[in-house]
Amino acid sequence: MMRGLKSIQHVLAEVMARRGYAGVQRSAIYEDVWRQAVGEFAARHSRVGSMRRGTLEVLVANSALVQELVFQKPDLLITLAQLLPEAKINDLRFRVGQID
């Protein structure tokens, strides 16, 4: 390639990163994987939040479901690692809150 020219792949990756499209896509992937890991009932009553330093935050509708998810946490981490190994999720943090 000539000096100063960038490939279309590189340009598109930059645009997606600047506009936040990669984050939206990643969030949708996390939601889908979360649904597979916990099942339909728990997925309807929880939402995946942010991911920081390997910890995935999950917003949960009520404290009873938080307790159930805490109980299932070791198995959920194994399942999430199998479904999405590149995410390197090594912990889950549950928080009670409003689910839209």
Residue pairs with C-beta under 8 A, 6 or more apart in sequence:
1 7
15 21
16 22
27 48
29 84
30 48
30 51
30 56
30 84
30 87
31 47
31 48
33 80
33 83
33 84
33 87
34 43
34 46
34 48
34 58
34 80
35 43
36 79
36 83
37 76
37 79
37 80
37 83
38 46
38 69
38 72
38 76
42 65
42 68
42 69
45 60
45 61
45 62
45 65
45 99
46 58
46 59
46 60
46 61
46 65
46 69
46 99
47 58
47 59
47 99
47 100
48 56
48 57
48 58
48 59
49 56
49 57
49 58
49 59
49 95
50 56
50 57
51 57
51 87
51 89
54 88
54 89
54 90
54 91
55 89
55 90
55 91
55 92
55 93
56 80
56 87
56 89
56 91
56 92
56 93
57 92
57 93
57 94
57 95
58 69
58 92
58 93
58 94
58 95
59 95
59 96
59 97
59 98
59 99
60 66
60 69
60 94
60 95
60 96
60 97
60 99
61 96
61 97
61 98
61 99
62 96
63 96
66 94
66 95
66 96
69 76
69 92
69 94
70 94
73 92
76 92
77 89
77 90
77 91
77 92
80 87
80 89
81 89
